[in-house]
C-alpha cells in the first residue's frame, strides 16, 4: 500500500465505515426505494477520523479512504434494486446462497474492471462533471484550508441538513410540492423538495439541465396530451408506458452511439496507421483486464445457472451499459442501475429463455457492476482533482467492492428474515418490484426501438441525449428540481469568477447536507425500526 495515500489506518477506518455504510444503504434502498449518495458523508467521516491521529493525513489519503467506504454502498444498492424481485414473484423460491455470493462478486469485479477501462476516458478525456465528486473535492479543500470558502460551504451544508432533517426525520416538510394536479391528458406538475437535486442542477450547468427539463416537458406536457387527443394512445396508462420505454431507448441509443464512435476512431487510427495517438490504457493492462473478465465469465458459468454463451453475451452487454452508467453519472449525478439490469436481462431473453433464478442473476450482476463503476467514478473524479494516485484509489475501490459484495448478500438475507420478505409495507423494494414486472419483456417495444434510433442519431449530432432520455423517463418532480437549479444559476451567476466559485460551494453544500443527513437517518432507522 502507498505509505502516504493507502495507509494502514486508512484501511482500518475504511473497513469499519464500509460495514456501516453498506448496511444502511441496503436498508434504505429496500425500505425507501432510494440510495442516499454516501460520497460526502464518507468524505467528512474519513477526514474527521483521520485527523484524530497525531500525524495529519494528506487529502489524498482521505480520498482513498472514502473511496473504500463508498464501494460497498454501491454494491448494496445494485443488489437491493434487483435481487429481491425474485421473492416478490415467488416467496418460496430457494436461491442458493453460494450463487448469490457468486453473482455479487461477479458484478463487483466487473465493475472494478470496467472502472479501470473507462476512468480515463470519462474523467480525463471527456471531462464529465461528476457533481458528487466535485462536491467531495470542494468539501475537502474547504475543510482543510478553512476561511471564507469553508464558511460558505458549511453554512450551505448546515442549511441543507436541517431542511432534510425536518423533511425526512420529523416529517414536517413534504418531499414533493404539487403545483397542480393531474388531468385527463397530463400528469401532476410537481417539484421534488430536495436541496441535493437543486445543487446537482446547478453544478451540471444550464445546457444539460435545460435539455433534461426539455425532455420532461416534451414527453409529459406535449407528447402525452397530444397523443391522447389524436388517438395515438388509448389511455393515460398506455401513454406512460410509451414514454417510459422511449426514455429507456434514448439512454441505450446513447450508449450504442458512444460505442460506434469509439470503434470508428479506433478503425480510423488503424487505417491511417496513426501511431502517434497516446494509448489510454497499456496493452499489459488490457491483457490483465481481459484475463480477469474471462475468469469472471467462467465463474458465472460454474457457480450460477447462466450458461457460458449467456455469460459471454451478458458481459459484453454489461461493458456497454457500465459505460452509459458512468457517462450518465458524470453528466447528471443519476445512475438508474436497475434499468440497466432490466435491459441486459431483456436482451439476453431475446435469444434464450433463462430460468427465473438465471434472469435475476443477470439483472443483479449488471446492476452491481453499473453501481460500482458508475457511482464510484465520483470518488475517482475528486481523486483526479486532488491528484490522488489512481492505482491506490482503484485498489481501495476493489477491496471495498469485494468485501461489500459478500457482506451485502448476508445483510440482504438477514433483512429478508427479519421483515418476513420483500414487496411488503416494511420493505417495499420498489425498484426490485419494477424488475419483477419487467422480467417478461418491455411494455412497448416500438417505443423502445424508436428511442434507440433517435438516441443514436441525436448523439452523433452532439445532442446530450442521455440527459434528454432522463427527462423523458424519470418522474416530473425530479426533472423540475434539476431545471430549477440551473435557472437559479442562470439568473444569479455573475461574471466574476470569485462569485461563480461561491455558487459552486453553495451547490456543493446543498449536496453534502442532504447526503450526510440521509445516511445518518438511514443508520438510525436500522436500530429504531
C-alpha positions as CSV (number, residue, x, y, z in Angstrom):
1,X,0.0,0.0,0.0
2,X,1.1,3.6,-0.7
3,X,2.6,4.8,2.6
4,X,1.1,8.3,2.1
5,X,-2.2,7.5,0.4
6,X,-3.4,4.0,1.0
7,X,-2.3,3.6,4.7
8,X,-3.0,1.0,7.3
9,X,-5.0,3.5,9.4
10,X,-6.9,4.4,6.3
11,X,-7.7,0.8,5.6
12,X,-8.9,0.2,9.1
13,X,-11.2,3.3,9.1
14,X,-12.4,2.4,5.6
15,X,-13.2,-1.1,6.6
16,X,-15.2,-0.1,9.6
17,X,-17.0,2.6,7.7
18,X,-17.7,0.2,4.8
19,X,-19.7,-2.1,7.1
20,X,-21.9,0.7,8.4
21,X,-22.5,2.3,5.1
22,X,-23.2,-1.0,3.3
23,X,-25.8,-2.0,5.9
24,X,-27.5,1.4,6.0
25,X,-27.5,1.6,2.1
26,X,-29.1,-1.8,1.8
27,X,-31.8,-0.9,4.4
28,X,-32.8,2.5,2.9
29,X,-32.7,1.1,-0.6
30,X,-35.2,-1.7,0.3
31,X,-37.4,0.5,2.6
32,X,-37.5,3.8,0.8
33,X,-36.6,2.9,-2.8
34,X,-33.7,5.3,-2.7
35,X,-29.9,5.2,-2.3
36,X,-28.7,8.3,-0.4
37,X,-25.4,9.1,-2.1
38,X,-22.8,8.5,0.6
39,X,-19.9,10.3,-1.1
40,X,-20.0,13.5,1.0
41,X,-20.8,11.6,4.2
42,X,-17.8,9.3,3.9
43,X,-15.6,12.2,2.8
44,X,-16.4,14.1,6.0
45,X,-16.2,11.0,8.2
46,X,-12.8,9.9,6.7
47,X,-11.5,13.5,7.1
48,X,-12.6,13.7,10.7
49,X,-11.4,10.3,11.8
50,X,-8.0,10.5,10.1
51,X,-7.4,13.9,11.7
52,X,-7.7,12.3,15.2
53,X,-4.3,10.8,14.6
54,X,-1.2,12.6,15.6
55,X,0.2,12.6,12.1
56,X,-2.1,14.8,9.9
57,X,-3.4,13.0,6.9
58,X,-3.0,14.2,3.3
59,X,-6.1,14.9,1.3
60,X,-5.1,12.1,-1.0
61,X,-5.2,9.7,2.0
62,X,-8.7,10.9,2.9
63,X,-9.7,10.4,-0.7
64,X,-8.5,6.8,-0.9
65,X,-10.2,6.0,2.4
66,X,-13.6,7.4,1.5
67,X,-13.4,5.6,-1.9
68,X,-13.2,2.3,0.0
69,X,-16.3,3.2,2.1
70,X,-18.3,4.2,-1.0
71,X,-17.7,1.0,-2.9
72,X,-19.7,-1.2,-0.5
73,X,-22.8,1.1,-0.7
74,X,-22.9,0.8,-4.4
75,X,-22.8,-3.0,-4.4
76,X,-25.6,-3.0,-1.8
77,X,-27.7,-0.7,-4.0
78,X,-27.2,-2.9,-7.0
79,X,-28.4,-6.0,-5.2
80,X,-31.3,-4.2,-3.3
81,X,-32.6,-2.7,-6.6
82,X,-32.8,-6.1,-8.4
83,X,-32.5,-9.4,-6.4
84,X,-35.5,-9.1,-4.0
85,X,-37.7,-9.2,-7.1
86,X,-37.4,-12.9,-7.3
87,X,-39.0,-13.4,-3.9
88,X,-41.7,-10.8,-4.8
89,X,-42.6,-13.2,-7.7
90,X,-42.2,-16.4,-5.7
91,X,-41.7,-16.0,-1.9
92,X,-41.0,-19.8,-1.6
93,X,-38.2,-20.0,-4.2
94,X,-34.9,-21.4,-3.0
95,X,-31.9,-19.3,-4.2
96,X,-28.7,-21.0,-3.1
97,X,-26.5,-18.6,-1.0
98,X,-23.3,-19.6,-2.9
99,X,-25.0,-18.4,-6.1
100,X,-25.9,-15.1,-4.6
101,X,-22.4,-14.6,-3.4
102,X,-21.0,-15.6,-6.8
103,X,-23.3,-13.1,-8.7
104,X,-22.5,-10.3,-6.2
105,X,-18.8,-10.9,-6.6
106,X,-19.0,-11.2,-10.4
107,X,-20.8,-7.8,-10.5
108,X,-18.3,-6.2,-8.2
109,X,-15.3,-7.5,-10.1
110,X,-16.8,-6.4,-13.5
111,X,-17.5,-3.0,-12.0
112,X,-13.9,-2.7,-10.9
113,X,-12.5,-3.9,-14.3
114,X,-14.7,-1.5,-16.3
115,X,-13.7,1.3,-13.9
116,X,-10.1,0.6,-15.0
117,X,-11.1,0.7,-18.7
118,X,-13.3,3.7,-18.6
119,X,-12.0,6.0,-15.9
120,X,-9.5,7.9,-18.1
121,X,-11.9,8.4,-20.9
122,X,-14.8,9.6,-18.8
123,X,-12.9,11.8,-16.3
124,X,-9.8,13.0,-18.2
125,X,-10.7,13.0,-21.9
126,X,-14.5,13.8,-21.8
127,X,-14.0,15.8,-18.6
128,X,-17.5,15.0,-17.3
129,X,-18.8,17.0,-14.3
130,X,-19.5,14.2,-11.8
131,X,-21.3,16.6,-9.5
132,X,-20.9,14.5,-6.3
133,X,-17.2,14.2,-7.0
134,X,-16.9,18.0,-7.4
135,X,-18.8,18.5,-4.1
136,X,-16.5,16.0,-2.4
137,X,-13.4,17.9,-3.6
138,X,-14.8,21.2,-2.5
139,X,-15.6,19.8,0.9
140,X,-12.1,18.5,1.4
141,X,-10.4,21.7,0.2
142,X,-12.7,24.0,2.3
143,X,-12.3,21.8,5.3
144,X,-8.5,21.7,5.0
145,X,-8.0,25.4,4.3
146,X,-10.8,27.0,6.4
147,X,-11.5,30.7,5.9
148,X,-14.3,32.2,3.8
149,X,-14.8,29.3,1.5
150,X,-15.3,26.9,4.4
151,X,-17.9,29.3,5.9
152,X,-19.8,29.4,2.6
153,X,-19.8,25.7,2.0
154,X,-20.5,24.5,5.6
155,X,-23.3,27.2,6.0
156,X,-25.0,25.8,2.9
157,X,-24.4,22.3,4.1
158,X,-25.9,23.1,7.5
159,X,-29.0,24.6,6.0
160,X,-29.4,21.6,3.7
161,X,-29.0,19.2,6.6
162,X,-31.6,21.0,8.7
163,X,-34.1,21.0,5.8
164,X,-33.6,17.3,5.2
165,X,-33.9,16.5,8.9
166,X,-37.3,18.3,9.1
167,X,-38.4,16.7,5.8
168,X,-37.3,13.0,6.3
169,X,-36.7,12.8,10.1
170,X,-39.5,14.9,11.6
171,X,-41.8,14.7,8.6
172,X,-42.7,18.4,8.9
173,X,-41.9,19.2,5.3
174,X,-43.4,17.3,2.3
175,X,-41.0,15.5,-0.1
176,X,-42.9,16.8,-3.1
177,X,-44.8,20.1,-3.7
178,X,-47.7,19.9,-6.1
179,X,-48.2,22.9,-8.4
180,X,-51.3,21.5,-10.0
181,X,-52.9,18.0,-10.1
182,X,-53.3,15.6,-13.0
183,X,-55.9,16.0,-15.8
184,X,-57.3,13.5,-18.3
185,X,-54.3,14.3,-20.5
186,X,-51.4,15.4,-18.4
187,X,-49.7,14.1,-15.2
188,X,-49.3,16.0,-12.0
189,X,-47.0,19.0,-12.2
190,X,-44.9,18.8,-9.1
191,X,-41.4,19.5,-7.8
192,X,-39.2,17.4,-5.5
193,X,-38.1,19.4,-2.5
194,X,-34.5,18.3,-2.5
195,X,-31.5,20.5,-1.7
196,X,-29.3,17.8,-3.2
197,X,-31.1,17.7,-6.6
198,X,-31.2,21.6,-6.6
199,X,-27.4,21.5,-6.2
200,X,-26.9,18.9,-8.9
201,X,-28.9,21.1,-11.3
202,X,-26.7,24.0,-10.5
203,X,-23.4,22.1,-10.9
204,X,-24.1,20.2,-14.2
205,X,-24.8,23.5,-15.9
206,X,-27.6,25.1,-17.9
207,X,-27.2,23.2,-21.1
208,X,-27.5,19.7,-19.6
209,X,-30.2,20.7,-17.1
210,X,-32.3,22.5,-19.7
211,X,-32.1,19.6,-22.1
212,X,-33.2,17.3,-19.2
213,X,-36.1,19.7,-18.3
214,X,-37.0,20.0,-22.0
215,X,-37.3,16.2,-22.4
216,X,-39.6,16.2,-19.4
217,X,-41.8,19.0,-20.7
218,X,-42.0,17.5,-24.2
219,X,-42.8,13.9,-23.0
220,X,-45.3,14.8,-20.3
221,X,-47.0,18.0,-21.4
222,X,-46.8,17.9,-25.2
223,X,-46.4,14.3,-26.5
224,X,-48.7,12.7,-23.9
225,X,-51.7,15.1,-24.2
226,X,-51.4,15.5,-28.0
227,X,-51.1,11.7,-28.4
228,X,-54.2,11.1,-26.3
229,X,-56.3,13.7,-28.1
230,X,-55.2,12.4,-31.5
231,X,-55.9,8.8,-30.6
232,X,-52.2,7.7,-30.7
233,X,-52.6,6.4,-27.1
234,X,-55.7,4.6,-26.0
235,X,-55.3,5.9,-22.4
236,X,-53.0,7.7,-20.0
237,X,-51.6,4.4,-18.9
238,X,-50.6,3.5,-22.4
239,X,-49.0,6.9,-22.9
240,X,-47.0,6.4,-19.7
241,X,-45.7,3.0,-20.8
242,X,-44.8,4.5,-24.3
243,X,-43.0,7.5,-22.6
244,X,-41.0,5.2,-20.2
245,X,-39.9,2.9,-22.9
246,X,-39.0,5.8,-25.2
247,X,-36.8,7.3,-22.5
248,X,-35.0,4.0,-21.8
249,X,-34.4,3.6,-25.6
250,X,-32.8,7.1,-25.7
251,X,-30.4,6.0,-22.9
252,X,-29.4,2.8,-24.7
253,X,-29.2,4.6,-28.1
254,X,-26.7,7.0,-26.5
255,X,-24.6,4.1,-25.3
256,X,-24.6,2.5,-28.8
257,X,-23.7,5.8,-30.4
258,X,-20.7,6.1,-28.0
259,X,-19.6,2.6,-28.9
260,X,-19.9,3.3,-32.6
261,X,-17.8,6.5,-32.2
262,X,-15.1,4.5,-30.3
263,X,-15.0,1.8,-32.9
264,X,-14.8,4.4,-35.7
265,X,-11.9,6.2,-34.1
266,X,-10.0,3.0,-33.5
267,X,-10.6,1.8,-37.1
268,X,-9.6,5.2,-38.4
269,X,-6.4,5.1,-36.4
270,X,-5.6,1.6,-37.7
271,X,-6.3,2.5,-41.3
272,X,-4.2,5.7,-41.1
273,X,-1.5,3.8,-39.1
274,X,-1.6,6.6,-36.5
275,X,0.9,5.5,-34.0
276,X,1.2,9.0,-32.5
277,X,-2.1,8.7,-30.6
278,X,-1.4,8.3,-26.9
279,X,-2.9,5.0,-25.8
280,X,-5.4,5.4,-22.9
281,X,-4.6,2.1,-21.5
282,X,-1.5,-0.1,-21.9
283,X,-1.5,-3.4,-23.7
284,X,-0.3,-5.1,-20.5
285,X,-3.3,-3.7,-18.5
286,X,-5.7,-4.6,-21.3
287,X,-4.4,-8.2,-21.2
288,X,-4.9,-8.2,-17.4
289,X,-8.4,-6.9,-17.7
290,X,-9.3,-9.4,-20.5
291,X,-8.0,-12.4,-18.4
292,X,-9.9,-11.2,-15.4
293,X,-13.1,-10.8,-17.4
294,X,-12.7,-14.3,-18.9
295,X,-12.3,-15.7,-15.3
296,X,-15.5,-13.9,-14.3
297,X,-17.3,-15.5,-17.2
298,X,-16.1,-18.9,-16.2
299,X,-17.0,-18.2,-12.6
300,X,-20.5,-17.2,-13.6
301,X,-20.9,-20.3,-15.7
302,X,-19.7,-22.7,-12.9
303,X,-21.4,-21.1,-9.9
304,X,-24.7,-19.8,-11.3
305,X,-27.5,-21.1,-13.6
306,X,-26.2,-19.0,-16.5
307,X,-24.7,-20.9,-19.4
308,X,-21.3,-20.0,-20.9
309,X,-22.8,-18.3,-24.0
310,X,-25.3,-16.4,-21.9
311,X,-22.5,-15.2,-19.7
312,X,-20.4,-14.1,-22.6
313,X,-23.2,-12.1,-24.1
314,X,-24.2,-10.7,-20.7
315,X,-20.7,-9.5,-20.0
316,X,-20.4,-7.8,-23.5
317,X,-23.7,-6.0,-22.9
318,X,-22.6,-5.1,-19.3
319,X,-19.5,-3.4,-20.8
320,X,-21.8,-1.2,-22.8
321,X,-24.2,-0.3,-20.0
322,X,-21.5,0.4,-17.5
323,X,-20.1,3.0,-19.9
324,X,-23.5,4.5,-20.2
325,X,-23.8,4.4,-16.4
326,X,-20.6,6.2,-15.9
327,X,-21.5,8.8,-18.6
328,X,-24.9,9.4,-17.0
329,X,-23.4,9.8,-13.5
330,X,-20.8,12.1,-14.9
331,X,-23.3,14.3,-16.6
332,X,-26.3,14.3,-14.2
333,X,-25.4,12.5,-11.0
334,X,-28.2,10.0,-11.7
335,X,-27.5,6.3,-12.2
336,X,-30.6,4.1,-12.8
337,X,-28.7,0.9,-12.3
338,X,-31.8,-1.3,-12.1
339,X,-32.9,-0.1,-15.6
340,X,-29.6,-1.3,-17.0
341,X,-30.1,-4.7,-15.2
342,X,-33.5,-5.0,-16.9
343,X,-32.1,-4.1,-20.3
344,X,-29.4,-6.7,-20.3
345,X,-31.8,-9.3,-19.0
346,X,-34.3,-8.5,-21.8
347,X,-31.5,-8.5,-24.4
348,X,-30.4,-12.0,-23.3
349,X,-34.1,-13.1,-23.2
350,X,-34.4,-12.3,-27.0
351,X,-32.1,-15.3,-27.7
352,X,-32.6,-17.6,-24.7
353,X,-35.2,-18.2,-22.1
354,X,-33.2,-18.3,-18.9
355,X,-34.7,-19.6,-15.7
356,X,-36.2,-17.2,-13.1
357,X,-33.0,-17.5,-11.0
358,X,-30.8,-17.0,-14.0
359,X,-32.8,-14.0,-15.1
360,X,-32.4,-12.3,-11.7
361,X,-28.7,-13.3,-11.7
362,X,-28.1,-11.5,-14.9
363,X,-30.0,-8.4,-13.8
364,X,-28.2,-8.3,-10.4
365,X,-24.7,-8.7,-11.8
366,X,-25.4,-5.8,-14.2
367,X,-26.8,-3.5,-11.6
368,X,-23.9,-4.2,-9.2
369,X,-21.4,-3.6,-12.0
370,X,-23.1,-0.3,-13.0
371,X,-23.4,0.9,-9.4
372,X,-19.8,0.3,-8.7
373,X,-18.3,1.5,-12.0
374,X,-20.8,4.4,-12.3
375,X,-21.2,6.0,-8.9
376,X,-17.7,5.4,-7.6
377,X,-16.5,7.4,-10.5
378,X,-17.5,10.4,-8.3
379,X,-14.7,9.4,-5.9
380,X,-12.3,9.0,-8.7
381,X,-13.3,12.4,-10.1
382,X,-12.4,14.0,-6.8
383,X,-9.2,11.9,-6.8
384,X,-8.3,13.3,-10.2
385,X,-8.8,16.9,-9.0
386,X,-6.7,16.1,-5.9
387,X,-4.0,14.3,-8.0
388,X,-4.5,11.1,-6.0
389,X,-2.6,8.0,-7.1
390,X,-5.0,6.2,-9.4
391,X,-3.6,2.7,-8.5
392,X,-4.1,3.4,-4.8
393,X,-7.6,4.6,-5.3
394,X,-8.8,1.7,-7.5
395,X,-7.2,-0.7,-5.1
396,X,-9.3,0.8,-2.4
397,X,-12.4,0.5,-4.6
398,X,-11.5,-3.1,-5.3
399,X,-11.2,-4.0,-1.6
400,X,-14.3,-2.1,-0.7
401,X,-16.3,-3.6,-3.6
402,X,-15.3,-7.2,-2.9
403,X,-15.9,-7.0,0.8
404,X,-19.2,-5.2,0.2
405,X,-20.2,-7.9,-2.3
406,X,-20.0,-10.7,0.3
407,X,-21.4,-8.5,3.1
408,X,-24.3,-7.3,1.1
409,X,-25.6,-10.8,0.5
410,X,-25.7,-11.6,4.2
411,X,-27.3,-8.3,5.1
412,X,-30.0,-8.8,2.4
413,X,-30.8,-12.3,3.7
414,X,-30.8,-11.0,7.3
415,X,-33.4,-8.3,6.4
416,X,-35.5,-10.8,4.5
417,X,-35.7,-13.0,7.6
418,X,-36.2,-10.1,10.0
419,X,-39.0,-8.4,8.0
420,X,-40.6,-11.5,6.5
421,X,-39.8,-10.9,2.9
422,X,-39.9,-8.1,0.3
423,X,-42.7,-6.2,-1.5
424,X,-44.4,-5.6,1.8
425,X,-45.1,-2.3,3.7
426,X,-42.0,-2.8,5.8
427,X,-39.6,-3.4,2.8
428,X,-41.5,-2.5,-0.4
429,X,-38.3,-2.7,-2.5
430,X,-39.9,-0.6,-5.4
431,X,-37.0,-0.9,-7.9
432,X,-36.9,-4.7,-7.4
433,X,-40.7,-4.7,-7.9
434,X,-40.1,-2.9,-11.3
435,X,-37.5,-5.6,-12.3
436,X,-40.0,-8.3,-11.3
437,X,-42.7,-6.7,-13.5
438,X,-40.3,-6.4,-16.5
439,X,-38.9,-9.9,-16.4
440,X,-41.3,-10.9,-19.2
441,X,-40.5,-8.1,-21.6
442,X,-40.8,-4.4,-22.4
443,X,-44.2,-2.8,-22.3
444,X,-43.8,-1.1,-25.7
445,X,-41.0,-2.4,-28.0
446,X,-41.8,0.1,-30.7
447,X,-41.3,3.0,-28.4
448,X,-38.0,1.4,-27.1
449,X,-36.5,0.9,-30.6
450,X,-37.7,4.3,-31.7
451,X,-35.9,5.8,-28.7
452,X,-32.7,3.8,-29.6
453,X,-32.8,5.1,-33.2
454,X,-33.4,8.7,-32.1
455,X,-30.7,8.4,-29.4
456,X,-28.1,7.2,-31.8
457,X,-28.9,9.9,-34.3
458,X,-29.0,12.8,-31.9
459,X,-25.9,11.8,-30.0
460,X,-23.9,11.6,-33.3
461,X,-25.2,15.2,-33.9
462,X,-23.7,16.1,-30.4
463,X,-27.0,16.5,-28.6
464,X,-26.8,15.4,-25.0
465,X,-29.3,12.5,-25.4
466,X,-28.5,10.9,-22.1
467,X,-30.0,13.8,-20.2
468,X,-32.8,14.1,-22.7
469,X,-33.6,10.4,-22.0
470,X,-33.6,11.0,-18.3
471,X,-36.1,13.9,-18.7
472,X,-38.4,11.6,-20.7
473,X,-38.1,8.6,-18.4
474,X,-37.9,10.0,-14.8
475,X,-40.8,11.4,-12.8
476,X,-41.7,15.0,-13.4
477,X,-40.8,16.2,-9.9
478,X,-37.1,15.1,-10.3
479,X,-36.7,16.9,-13.7
480,X,-38.4,20.1,-12.4
481,X,-36.0,20.5,-9.4
482,X,-32.9,19.9,-11.6
483,X,-34.2,22.5,-14.0
484,X,-34.8,24.9,-11.2
485,X,-31.2,24.6,-10.0
486,X,-30.0,25.6,-13.5
487,X,-32.5,28.5,-13.6
488,X,-31.2,29.9,-10.3
489,X,-27.6,29.7,-11.5
490,X,-28.5,31.4,-14.8
491,X,-30.2,34.3,-13.0
492,X,-27.8,34.8,-10.2
493,X,-24.5,33.7,-11.7
494,X,-22.4,36.9,-12.1
495,X,-19.5,37.3,-14.5
496,X,-16.9,37.5,-11.7
497,X,-15.1,34.2,-11.1
498,X,-15.0,34.6,-7.3
499,X,-18.8,34.8,-7.2
500,X,-19.0,31.8,-9.5
501,X,-16.8,29.9,-7.0
502,X,-19.2,30.8,-4.2
503,X,-22.2,29.4,-6.1
504,X,-20.2,26.2,-6.7
505,X,-19.5,26.0,-3.0
506,X,-23.2,26.6,-2.1
507,X,-24.3,23.9,-4.5
508,X,-21.7,21.5,-3.1
509,X,-23.0,22.3,0.4
510,X,-26.6,21.5,-0.7
511,X,-25.5,18.1,-2.0
512,X,-23.4,17.4,1.1
513,X,-26.0,18.4,3.7
514,X,-28.8,16.2,2.3
515,X,-26.4,13.3,1.6
516,X,-25.0,13.3,5.1
517,X,-28.4,13.6,6.8
518,X,-29.9,10.9,4.6
519,X,-27.2,8.4,5.6
520,X,-27.4,9.3,9.3
521,X,-31.2,8.9,9.2
522,X,-30.8,5.5,7.4
523,X,-28.3,4.3,10.0
524,X,-30.5,5.3,12.9
525,X,-33.6,3.7,11.2
526,X,-31.9,0.3,11.4
527,X,-31.8,0.5,15.2
528,X,-35.2,2.3,15.7
529,X,-37.5,0.4,13.3
